[in-house]
Amino acid sequence: MPSLFTKIINGEIPAHKIAENEDFLAFLDINPNAKGHTLCIPKKEVNKIFDLDEAAYINLMKFSKKVAHALEKTIACKRIGMAVVGLEVPHVHVHLIPLNDMKEMTFQHKVEMNNEQLSELAYQVAANYTV
């Protein structure tokens, strides 16, 4: 059965996309810890990050770095935090979270954003993403 993220990749479930290439996709988390909380995923469905082949792992980190720079250009924050937990969805995903306070990394702190706010933010971050 395809993961939730594979369904997003296949266009079966909508997402607020920020960046995409042949191998990876970045989109806003719909239940964000902070404004701009983004998920970077490989398009190939793999459950655990350390099960990615070395090239895919390195390229996911390179892709995530570019997305993080776009987030920094868009959202006022002290830094972009990164976490890989992987328990929620059995598909590799890197969380990029604009941080101003440590509580934003706890995954218990959430901010409310409606669909319109997410769409506008995705547009703004995408405009700052450079290939």
FIDRENMI-721541 format. One record per residue (C-alpha): residue number from 1; residue in one letter; chain; x, y, z. Coordinates in steps of 0.05 Angstrom, whole numbers. Example, Ala and Ser with C-alpha at 12.3 -4.5 7.8 and 13.67 -1.06 7.14 Angstrom:
2
<pt n="1" res="A" chain="A" X="246" Y="-90" Z="156"/>
<pt n="2" res="S" chain="A" X="273" Y="-21" Z="143"/>
END
This chain:
131
<pt n="1" res="M" chain="A" X="0" Y="0" Z="0"/>
<pt n="2" res="P" chain="A" X="29" Y="68" Z="-19"/>
<pt n="3" res="S" chain="A" X="49" Y="115" Z="37"/>
<pt n="4" res="L" chain="A" X="14" Y="181" Z="49"/>
<pt n="5" res="F" chain="A" X="74" Y="215" Z="18"/>
<pt n="6" res="T" chain="A" X="73" Y="171" Z="-44"/>
<pt n="7" res="K" chain="A" X="0" Y="192" Z="-53"/>
<pt n="8" res="I" chain="A" X="23" Y="265" Z="-49"/>
<pt n="9" res="I" chain="A" X="78" Y="251" Z="-101"/>
<pt n="10" res="N" chain="A" X="27" Y="218" Z="-147"/>
<pt n="11" res="G" chain="A" X="-21" Y="277" Z="-140"/>
<pt n="12" res="E" chain="A" X="-75" Y="236" Z="-105"/>
<pt n="13" res="I" chain="A" X="-71" Y="281" Z="-44"/>
<pt n="14" res="P" chain="A" X="-59" Y="357" Z="-50"/>
<pt n="15" res="A" chain="A" X="2" Y="390" Z="-19"/>
<pt n="16" res="H" chain="A" X="31" Y="459" Z="-13"/>
<pt n="17" res="K" chain="A" X="93" Y="446" Z="-55"/>
<pt n="18" res="I" chain="A" X="156" Y="488" Z="-48"/>
<pt n="19" res="A" chain="A" X="206" Y="453" Z="-91"/>
<pt n="20" res="E" chain="A" X="210" Y="391" Z="-134"/>
<pt n="21" res="N" chain="A" X="258" Y="356" Z="-180"/>
<pt n="22" res="E" chain="A" X="263" Y="287" Z="-211"/>
<pt n="23" res="D" chain="A" X="280" Y="253" Z="-145"/>
<pt n="24" res="F" chain="A" X="255" Y="297" Z="-88"/>
<pt n="25" res="L" chain="A" X="196" Y="338" Z="-65"/>
<pt n="26" res="A" chain="A" X="189" Y="392" Z="-11"/>
<pt n="27" res="F" chain="A" X="122" Y="414" Z="16"/>
<pt n="28" res="L" chain="A" X="94" Y="450" Z="77"/>
<pt n="29" res="D" chain="A" X="73" Y="408" Z="136"/>
<pt n="30" res="I" chain="A" X="-3" Y="416" Z="146"/>
<pt n="31" res="N" chain="A" X="6" Y="408" Z="222"/>
<pt n="32" res="P" chain="A" X="67" Y="453" Z="231"/>
<pt n="33" res="N" chain="A" X="110" Y="463" Z="293"/>
<pt n="34" res="A" chain="A" X="126" Y="533" Z="267"/>
<pt n="35" res="K" chain="A" X="108" Y="576" Z="207"/>
<pt n="36" res="G" chain="A" X="145" Y="546" Z="147"/>
<pt n="37" res="H" chain="A" X="153" Y="475" Z="175"/>
<pt n="38" res="T" chain="A" X="171" Y="437" Z="113"/>
<pt n="39" res="L" chain="A" X="180" Y="364" Z="95"/>
<pt n="40" res="C" chain="A" X="232" Y="341" Z="44"/>
<pt n="41" res="I" chain="A" X="221" Y="271" Z="16"/>
<pt n="42" res="P" chain="A" X="251" Y="225" Z="-36"/>
<pt n="43" res="K" chain="A" X="202" Y="206" Z="-90"/>
<pt n="44" res="K" chain="A" X="224" Y="134" Z="-83"/>
<pt n="45" res="E" chain="A" X="187" Y="104" Z="-24"/>
<pt n="46" res="V" chain="A" X="237" Y="81" Z="28"/>
<pt n="47" res="N" chain="A" X="217" Y="72" Z="101"/>
<pt n="48" res="K" chain="A" X="281" Y="90" Z="138"/>
<pt n="49" res="I" chain="A" X="332" Y="144" Z="121"/>
<pt n="50" res="F" chain="A" X="392" Y="99" Z="132"/>
<pt n="51" res="D" chain="A" X="363" Y="49" Z="83"/>
<pt n="52" res="L" chain="A" X="372" Y="100" Z="27"/>
<pt n="53" res="D" chain="A" X="430" Y="85" Z="-18"/>
<pt n="54" res="E" chain="A" X="489" Y="132" Z="-7"/>
<pt n="55" res="A" chain="A" X="476" Y="175" Z="-68"/>
<pt n="56" res="A" chain="A" X="402" Y="185" Z="-51"/>
<pt n="57" res="Y" chain="A" X="420" Y="202" Z="21"/>
<pt n="58" res="I" chain="A" X="471" Y="254" Z="1"/>
<pt n="59" res="N" chain="A" X="426" Y="283" Z="-53"/>
<pt n="60" res="L" chain="A" X="368" Y="288" Z="-3"/>
<pt n="61" res="M" chain="A" X="412" Y="328" Z="43"/>
<pt n="62" res="K" chain="A" X="434" Y="374" Z="-15"/>
<pt n="63" res="F" chain="A" X="361" Y="384" Z="-35"/>
<pt n="64" res="S" chain="A" X="341" Y="398" Z="38"/>
<pt n="65" res="K" chain="A" X="398" Y="449" Z="44"/>
<pt n="66" res="K" chain="A" X="371" Y="488" Z="-16"/>
<pt n="67" res="V" chain="A" X="301" Y="486" Z="13"/>
<pt n="68" res="A" chain="A" X="328" Y="510" Z="81"/>
<pt n="69" res="H" chain="A" X="361" Y="570" Z="47"/>
<pt n="70" res="A" chain="A" X="295" Y="588" Z="14"/>
<pt n="71" res="L" chain="A" X="260" Y="583" Z="81"/>
<pt n="72" res="E" chain="A" X="312" Y="629" Z="113"/>
<pt n="73" res="K" chain="A" X="301" Y="681" Z="58"/>
<pt n="74" res="T" chain="A" X="226" Y="679" Z="69"/>
<pt n="75" res="I" chain="A" X="214" Y="671" Z="144"/>
<pt n="76" res="A" chain="A" X="244" Y="712" Z="200"/>
<pt n="77" res="C" chain="A" X="278" Y="661" Z="245"/>
<pt n="78" res="K" chain="A" X="343" Y="649" Z="283"/>
<pt n="79" res="R" chain="A" X="358" Y="586" Z="243"/>
<pt n="80" res="I" chain="A" X="328" Y="527" Z="208"/>
<pt n="81" res="G" chain="A" X="326" Y="464" Z="250"/>
<pt n="82" res="M" chain="A" X="327" Y="395" Z="219"/>
<pt n="83" res="A" chain="A" X="299" Y="330" Z="246"/>
<pt n="84" res="V" chain="A" X="290" Y="261" Z="219"/>
<pt n="85" res="V" chain="A" X="243" Y="220" Z="262"/>
<pt n="86" res="G" chain="A" X="205" Y="176" Z="214"/>
<pt n="87" res="L" chain="A" X="154" Y="145" Z="260"/>
<pt n="88" res="E" chain="A" X="93" Y="182" Z="235"/>
<pt n="89" res="V" chain="A" X="95" Y="161" Z="161"/>
<pt n="90" res="P" chain="A" X="135" Y="100" Z="136"/>
<pt n="91" res="H" chain="A" X="169" Y="142" Z="82"/>
<pt n="92" res="V" chain="A" X="235" Y="179" Z="92"/>
<pt n="93" res="H" chain="A" X="223" Y="252" Z="108"/>
<pt n="94" res="V" chain="A" X="267" Y="309" Z="133"/>
<pt n="95" res="H" chain="A" X="233" Y="362" Z="176"/>
<pt n="96" res="L" chain="A" X="259" Y="432" Z="164"/>
<pt n="97" res="I" chain="A" X="232" Y="479" Z="218"/>
<pt n="98" res="P" chain="A" X="245" Y="554" Z="223"/>
<pt n="99" res="L" chain="A" X="265" Y="564" Z="295"/>
<pt n="100" res="N" chain="A" X="263" Y="622" Z="344"/>
<pt n="101" res="D" chain="A" X="254" Y="578" Z="406"/>
<pt n="102" res="M" chain="A" X="272" Y="506" Z="425"/>
<pt n="103" res="K" chain="A" X="199" Y="489" Z="437"/>
<pt n="104" res="E" chain="A" X="188" Y="492" Z="362"/>
<pt n="105" res="M" chain="A" X="229" Y="428" Z="356"/>
<pt n="106" res="T" chain="A" X="189" Y="388" Z="406"/>
<pt n="107" res="F" chain="A" X="133" Y="365" Z="358"/>
<pt n="108" res="Q" chain="A" X="85" Y="382" Z="415"/>
<pt n="109" res="H" chain="A" X="85" Y="456" Z="397"/>
<pt n="110" res="K" chain="A" X="39" Y="470" Z="338"/>
<pt n="111" res="V" chain="A" X="17" Y="533" Z="301"/>
<pt n="112" res="E" chain="A" X="-49" Y="540" Z="265"/>
<pt n="113" res="M" chain="A" X="-48" Y="558" Z="192"/>
<pt n="114" res="N" chain="A" X="-107" Y="553" Z="145"/>
<pt n="115" res="N" chain="A" X="-104" Y="529" Z="73"/>
<pt n="116" res="E" chain="A" X="-100" Y="600" Z="45"/>
<pt n="117" res="Q" chain="A" X="-42" Y="618" Z="91"/>
<pt n="118" res="L" chain="A" X="-5" Y="554" Z="72"/>
<pt n="119" res="S" chain="A" X="-16" Y="568" Z="-2"/>
<pt n="120" res="E" chain="A" X="11" Y="639" Z="3"/>
<pt n="121" res="L" chain="A" X="71" Y="616" Z="44"/>
<pt n="122" res="A" chain="A" X="87" Y="560" Z="-5"/>
<pt n="123" res="Y" chain="A" X="86" Y="610" Z="-61"/>
<pt n="124" res="Q" chain="A" X="133" Y="657" Z="-23"/>
<pt n="125" res="V" chain="A" X="183" Y="603" Z="-5"/>
<pt n="126" res="A" chain="A" X="182" Y="573" Z="-75"/>
<pt n="127" res="A" chain="A" X="199" Y="642" Z="-103"/>
<pt n="128" res="N" chain="A" X="263" Y="640" Z="-60"/>
<pt n="129" res="Y" chain="A" X="282" Y="569" Z="-80"/>
<pt n="130" res="T" chain="A" X="339" Y="566" Z="-130"/>
<pt n="131" res="V" chain="A" X="358" Y="504" Z="-168"/>
END
